[in-house]
Amino acid sequence: MFIVIYIFVKIEMVEERVICLSQNIYPAPEVTWATDPPTDSRSLQNFTRKTSDSKGLFTIESSISMIGNTSDHTYFCSVVSADEMQVWTASLHHQDELFGEEGSGLLVPCMVPQPRHNFTLTWTFIRTTESIVIFTYDSRTRRIANLWESKAELDIDQAHLGNGSLHLLNPDSLGHSGTYICTFYGFQMRHQVQTHVNITVREYIIKCSNVFCVIFLYMYLSNILLITKIYILYMLLFFFKIYICNIYHM
């Protein structure tokens, strides 16, 4: 007999290890690991600990060493029932940091195995200690909740194929720089992709003729003390005069 009161599989990265946790199972299940791209099984040697509570339900925790850099692999943890008839799978991928520019659209990728059953897709945004769910889609009801409706969009048809990538529209450095977590979860599966996004301020380069530059700078410096402003304007006109004289002497 296989008893499950409530089972979930949680996978996370802690320092140099990847940890998989599952609870409330009887009898004690087994854990298997895999990666994408595939890795030699000898590199996936795991340390697994099983404990039971007063009701005889098991908690199982398994961990492996991270392979290469954080973003090199997607890690898959599967919890297999004692009779091998039930499998719960979770995956985690930490992507390389993404850089974008204010005012320019940016695609935050989220690619997972294609869901075989109904699923829920969420996007969570984390900035410092603040965490907020900005997008939710339920494939069963086709219901969408988009907190960033004018700032982000997602192709729902692609989500059914395992592509939950989020398109940021006109992002800004203060409001959209942070960690984005894409999560697909449903019957016996949970897949997560984490990406840190850094939106930088757009650099503006002003090109103008000498005369217009003098006028523009004078207007720009209008909030500076009068005596400082007069001095700066005098110096600008002085160099401009030299520039004109050099033209006539050429």
The 8 nearest C-alpha neighbors of each residue, nearest first, counted from 0:
[[1, 2, 26, 25, 82, 81, 3, 80],
 [0, 2, 25, 26, 3, 80, 81, 24],
 [3, 1, 25, 24, 0, 4, 26, 56],
 [2, 4, 24, 5, 23, 6, 25, 1],
 [5, 3, 23, 2, 6, 24, 56, 25],
 [6, 4, 3, 23, 7, 22, 24, 2],
 [5, 7, 22, 23, 3, 21, 4, 8],
 [6, 8, 21, 9, 22, 5, 87, 187],
 [7, 9, 21, 20, 89, 10, 19, 6],
 [8, 10, 20, 19, 7, 21, 11, 89],
 [9, 11, 19, 18, 20, 89, 8, 91],
 [12, 10, 18, 17, 13, 19, 9, 91],
 [11, 13, 17, 16, 18, 14, 10, 15],
 [14, 12, 16, 15, 17, 11, 18, 65],
 [13, 15, 16, 12, 17, 65, 64, 69],
 [16, 14, 65, 13, 64, 17, 12, 69],
 [17, 15, 64, 65, 13, 63, 14, 12],
 [16, 18, 12, 62, 63, 11, 65, 13],
 [19, 17, 62, 11, 10, 61, 12, 16],
 [20, 18, 10, 61, 9, 60, 62, 76],
 [19, 21, 60, 9, 8, 59, 10, 61],
 [20, 22, 8, 59, 7, 58, 9, 6],
 [21, 23, 58, 6, 24, 57, 59, 7],
 [24, 22, 56, 57, 6, 5, 4, 58],
 [23, 25, 57, 3, 56, 22, 26, 2],
 [26, 24, 2, 27, 56, 1, 57, 3],
 [25, 27, 1, 24, 28, 81, 2, 57],
 [26, 28, 25, 57, 24, 81, 29, 49],
 [29, 27, 80, 81, 79, 26, 78, 30],
 [28, 30, 79, 78, 80, 31, 27, 81],
 [31, 29, 78, 77, 79, 28, 32, 76],
 [30, 32, 77, 76, 78, 29, 33, 79],
 [33, 31, 76, 75, 77, 43, 30, 34],
 [32, 34, 75, 74, 76, 37, 31, 35],
 [35, 33, 74, 37, 73, 36, 75, 38],
 [36, 34, 37, 73, 72, 74, 33, 38],
 [35, 37, 34, 72, 38, 73, 71, 33],
 [38, 36, 35, 34, 33, 39, 72, 40],
 [39, 37, 34, 40, 36, 42, 33, 35],
 [38, 40, 41, 42, 37, 43, 33, 34],
 [41, 39, 43, 42, 38, 44, 33, 32],
 [40, 42, 39, 43, 44, 38, 45, 63],
 [43, 41, 40, 39, 44, 38, 66, 64],
 [44, 42, 40, 41, 45, 63, 32, 39],
 [43, 45, 42, 41, 63, 46, 40, 64],
 [46, 44, 63, 62, 43, 47, 61, 64],
 [45, 47, 62, 61, 63, 48, 44, 60],
 [48, 46, 61, 60, 45, 62, 49, 59],
 [47, 49, 60, 59, 61, 50, 46, 58],
 [50, 48, 59, 58, 57, 60, 47, 51],
 [49, 51, 58, 57, 59, 48, 52, 56],
 [52, 50, 57, 56, 55, 58, 53, 49],
 [51, 53, 55, 54, 56, 57, 50, 58],
 [52, 54, 55, 51, 56, 57, 50, 23],
 [55, 53, 52, 56, 51, 57, 23, 25],
 [54, 56, 52, 51, 53, 57, 25, 26],
 [57, 55, 23, 24, 51, 25, 54, 52],
 [58, 56, 51, 24, 23, 50, 27, 25],
 [57, 59, 22, 50, 49, 21, 23, 51],
 [58, 60, 49, 21, 48, 20, 57, 22],
 [61, 59, 20, 48, 47, 19, 49, 21],
 [60, 62, 47, 19, 46, 18, 48, 45],
 [63, 61, 18, 46, 45, 17, 19, 16],
 [64, 62, 45, 17, 16, 43, 44, 65],
 [65, 63, 16, 15, 17, 66, 62, 43],
 [64, 66, 16, 15, 17, 63, 67, 69],
 [65, 67, 64, 68, 72, 71, 69, 42],
 [68, 66, 71, 65, 69, 72, 70, 64],
 [67, 69, 71, 70, 66, 65, 72, 15],
 [68, 70, 71, 93, 67, 65, 72, 66],
 [69, 71, 94, 93, 68, 72, 95, 92],
 [72, 70, 68, 69, 67, 73, 66, 94],
 [73, 71, 35, 70, 36, 34, 74, 92],
 [72, 74, 92, 35, 34, 91, 75, 90],
 [75, 73, 34, 90, 91, 33, 72, 92],
 [76, 74, 90, 33, 32, 34, 89, 77],
 [75, 77, 32, 89, 88, 31, 90, 19],
 [78, 76, 88, 31, 87, 30, 79, 32],
 [77, 79, 30, 87, 86, 29, 88, 28],
 [80, 78, 86, 29, 28, 83, 85, 30],
 [79, 81, 28, 83, 85, 82, 84, 86],
 [80, 82, 28, 83, 26, 79, 27, 29],
 [81, 83, 84, 80, 85, 1, 79, 28],
 [84, 82, 80, 81, 85, 79, 86, 28],
 [83, 85, 82, 80, 86, 79, 81, 1],
 [86, 84, 80, 83, 79, 87, 82, 78],
 [87, 85, 79, 78, 88, 77, 80, 84],
 [88, 86, 187, 78, 77, 188, 79, 85],
 [89, 87, 77, 188, 76, 187, 78, 86],
 [90, 88, 189, 190, 76, 188, 75, 8],
 [89, 91, 75, 190, 74, 191, 76, 189],
 [92, 90, 191, 74, 73, 192, 190, 10],
 [91, 93, 73, 192, 94, 193, 191, 74],
 [94, 92, 193, 70, 192, 194, 69, 91],
 [95, 93, 70, 194, 92, 193, 96, 192],
 [96, 94, 70, 97, 194, 93, 195, 69],
 [95, 97, 195, 196, 194, 94, 98, 197],
 [98, 96, 196, 197, 195, 95, 99, 194],
 [99, 97, 197, 198, 196, 96, 100, 199],
 [100, 98, 198, 199, 197, 105, 97, 101],
 [99, 101, 199, 198, 103, 201, 200, 102],
 [100, 102, 171, 170, 200, 201, 103, 199],
 [101, 103, 169, 170, 100, 104, 171, 168],
 [104, 102, 169, 100, 101, 105, 170, 99],
 [103, 105, 168, 169, 167, 102, 170, 106],
 [104, 106, 167, 166, 99, 103, 107, 168],
 [105, 107, 166, 165, 108, 167, 164, 104],
 [106, 108, 165, 164, 166, 105, 109, 194],
 [109, 107, 164, 106, 110, 165, 163, 162],
 [108, 110, 164, 163, 162, 192, 181, 111],
 [109, 111, 162, 161, 163, 108, 164, 112],
 [110, 112, 161, 113, 190, 162, 109, 191],
 [113, 111, 161, 114, 110, 160, 190, 162],
 [112, 114, 161, 160, 111, 115, 159, 162],
 [115, 113, 116, 112, 161, 159, 160, 118],
 [116, 114, 113, 117, 118, 186, 112, 159],
 [117, 115, 114, 118, 186, 185, 138, 139],
 [118, 116, 138, 139, 185, 115, 119, 114],
 [117, 119, 185, 138, 184, 116, 137, 183],
 [118, 120, 137, 184, 136, 183, 138, 185],
 [119, 121, 183, 136, 135, 182, 137, 118],
 [122, 120, 135, 182, 134, 181, 123, 136],
 [121, 123, 181, 134, 180, 133, 132, 182],
 [122, 124, 132, 180, 131, 179, 133, 121],
 [123, 125, 179, 131, 130, 178, 132, 180],
 [126, 124, 130, 178, 129, 177, 179, 127],
 [125, 127, 177, 129, 128, 178, 130, 124],
 [126, 128, 129, 125, 177, 130, 178, 176],
 [129, 127, 126, 130, 125, 131, 177, 124],
 [128, 130, 126, 125, 127, 131, 124, 177],
 [131, 129, 125, 124, 128, 126, 123, 132],
 [130, 132, 124, 123, 133, 125, 129, 122],
 [133, 131, 123, 134, 122, 124, 121, 130],
 [132, 134, 146, 123, 122, 145, 131, 147],
 [133, 135, 145, 122, 121, 144, 132, 146],
 [136, 134, 121, 144, 120, 143, 145, 122],
 [135, 137, 143, 120, 119, 142, 138, 121],
 [138, 136, 119, 141, 142, 139, 140, 118],
 [139, 137, 141, 118, 117, 140, 119, 136],
 [138, 140, 137, 117, 141, 118, 142, 119],
 [139, 141, 142, 138, 137, 136, 143, 117],
 [142, 140, 138, 137, 139, 143, 136, 155],
 [141, 143, 140, 137, 136, 144, 138, 139],
 [144, 142, 136, 135, 145, 141, 137, 134],
 [143, 145, 135, 134, 146, 136, 142, 133],
 [146, 144, 134, 148, 147, 133, 143, 135],
 [145, 147, 133, 148, 134, 144, 132, 149],
 [148, 146, 150, 145, 151, 149, 133, 134],
 [147, 149, 145, 150, 146, 151, 152, 144],
 [148, 150, 147, 151, 168, 152, 146, 145],
 [149, 151, 168, 147, 148, 167, 169, 170],
 [152, 150, 167, 168, 166, 147, 148, 149],
 [151, 153, 166, 165, 167, 148, 154, 150],
 [152, 154, 165, 155, 166, 164, 163, 151],
 [155, 153, 157, 156, 158, 152, 163, 164],
 [156, 154, 158, 157, 153, 159, 163, 136],
 [157, 155, 158, 159, 154, 160, 162, 153],
 [156, 158, 160, 162, 159, 155, 154, 161],
 [157, 159, 162, 163, 155, 161, 160, 156],
 [160, 158, 157, 161, 156, 114, 155, 113],
 [159, 161, 113, 157, 158, 162, 114, 156],
 [162, 160, 113, 111, 158, 159, 112, 110],
 [163, 161, 158, 110, 157, 164, 160, 109],
 [162, 164, 158, 109, 161, 110, 165, 157],
 [165, 163, 108, 109, 107, 162, 153, 166],
 [166, 164, 107, 153, 106, 152, 167, 163],
 [165, 167, 106, 152, 151, 105, 153, 107],
 [168, 166, 151, 105, 104, 150, 106, 170],
 [167, 169, 150, 104, 151, 170, 166, 105],
 [168, 170, 102, 103, 104, 167, 101, 150],
 [171, 169, 101, 168, 102, 175, 167, 103],
 [172, 170, 101, 174, 173, 175, 198, 102],
 [171, 173, 198, 199, 176, 175, 174, 200],
 [174, 172, 171, 175, 176, 198, 170, 199],
 [173, 175, 171, 172, 176, 170, 177, 126],
 [174, 176, 171, 172, 173, 170, 177, 198],
 [177, 175, 197, 198, 196, 172, 173, 174],
 [176, 178, 126, 196, 195, 125, 175, 197],
 [179, 177, 195, 125, 194, 124, 196, 126],
 [178, 180, 124, 194, 123, 193, 195, 125],
 [181, 179, 193, 123, 122, 192, 182, 124],
 [180, 182, 122, 192, 191, 121, 193, 109],
 [183, 181, 191, 121, 120, 190, 184, 180],
 [184, 182, 120, 190, 189, 119, 191, 118],
 [185, 183, 189, 119, 118, 188, 182, 190],
 [184, 186, 118, 188, 187, 117, 119, 189],
 [185, 187, 188, 116, 184, 117, 118, 87],
 [188, 186, 87, 185, 88, 86, 189, 7],
 [189, 187, 88, 185, 186, 184, 89, 87],
 [188, 190, 184, 89, 183, 88, 185, 90],
 [191, 189, 90, 183, 89, 182, 91, 184],
 [190, 192, 182, 91, 181, 90, 183, 92],
 [191, 193, 92, 181, 180, 91, 93, 109],
 [194, 192, 180, 93, 179, 94, 92, 181],
 [195, 193, 94, 179, 178, 93, 96, 196],
 [194, 196, 178, 96, 177, 179, 97, 197],
 [197, 195, 97, 176, 177, 96, 98, 178],
 [196, 198, 176, 98, 97, 99, 199, 177],
 [199, 197, 172, 99, 100, 176, 98, 101],
 [200, 198, 100, 172, 101, 99, 197, 201],
 [201, 199, 101, 100, 172, 202, 198, 171],
 [200, 202, 101, 100, 203, 199, 102, 103],
 [203, 201, 200, 204, 199, 100, 101, 205],
 [202, 204, 201, 205, 200, 206, 101, 100],
 [205, 203, 206, 202, 201, 207, 212, 200],
 [204, 206, 203, 207, 212, 202, 208, 215],
 [207, 205, 204, 208, 212, 209, 211, 203],
 [208, 206, 212, 211, 205, 209, 210, 215],
 [207, 209, 211, 210, 212, 206, 213, 205],
 [208, 210, 212, 211, 213, 207, 239, 214],
 [211, 209, 213, 212, 208, 214, 239, 207],
 [212, 210, 214, 213, 208, 209, 215, 207],
 [211, 213, 215, 209, 210, 214, 207, 216],
 [214, 212, 210, 216, 211, 215, 217, 209],
 [215, 213, 211, 217, 212, 216, 218, 210],
 [216, 214, 212, 218, 217, 213, 211, 219],
 [217, 215, 219, 213, 218, 214, 212, 220],
 [216, 218, 214, 220, 215, 219, 213, 221],
 [217, 219, 215, 221, 216, 220, 214, 222],
 [220, 218, 216, 217, 221, 215, 222, 214],
 [219, 221, 217, 218, 222, 223, 216, 228],
 [222, 220, 218, 219, 223, 217, 228, 224],
 [221, 223, 220, 224, 219, 225, 228, 218],
 [224, 222, 220, 221, 228, 225, 227, 226],
 [225, 223, 227, 226, 228, 222, 221, 229],
 [224, 226, 228, 227, 229, 223, 221, 222],
 [225, 227, 229, 228, 224, 230, 223, 231],
 [228, 226, 230, 224, 225, 229, 231, 223],
 [227, 229, 225, 231, 226, 230, 223, 232],
 [230, 228, 232, 226, 227, 231, 233, 225],
 [229, 231, 233, 227, 228, 232, 226, 234],
 [232, 230, 234, 228, 233, 229, 235, 227],
 [231, 233, 235, 229, 234, 230, 228, 236],
 [234, 232, 230, 236, 231, 235, 229, 237],
 [233, 235, 237, 231, 232, 236, 230, 238],
 [234, 236, 232, 238, 237, 233, 239, 231],
 [237, 235, 239, 233, 234, 238, 240, 232],
 [236, 238, 234, 240, 239, 235, 233, 241],
 [239, 237, 241, 240, 235, 236, 242, 234],
 [238, 240, 236, 242, 237, 241, 235, 243],
 [241, 239, 243, 237, 242, 238, 236, 244],
 [240, 242, 238, 244, 239, 243, 245, 237],
 [241, 243, 239, 245, 240, 244, 238, 246],
 [244, 242, 240, 246, 245, 241, 239, 247],
 [245, 243, 241, 247, 246, 242, 240, 248],
 [244, 246, 248, 242, 243, 247, 241, 249],
 [247, 245, 243, 244, 249, 248, 242, 241],
 [246, 248, 244, 245, 249, 243, 242, 241],
 [247, 249, 245, 246, 244, 243, 242, 241],
 [248, 246, 247, 245, 244, 243, 242, 241]]
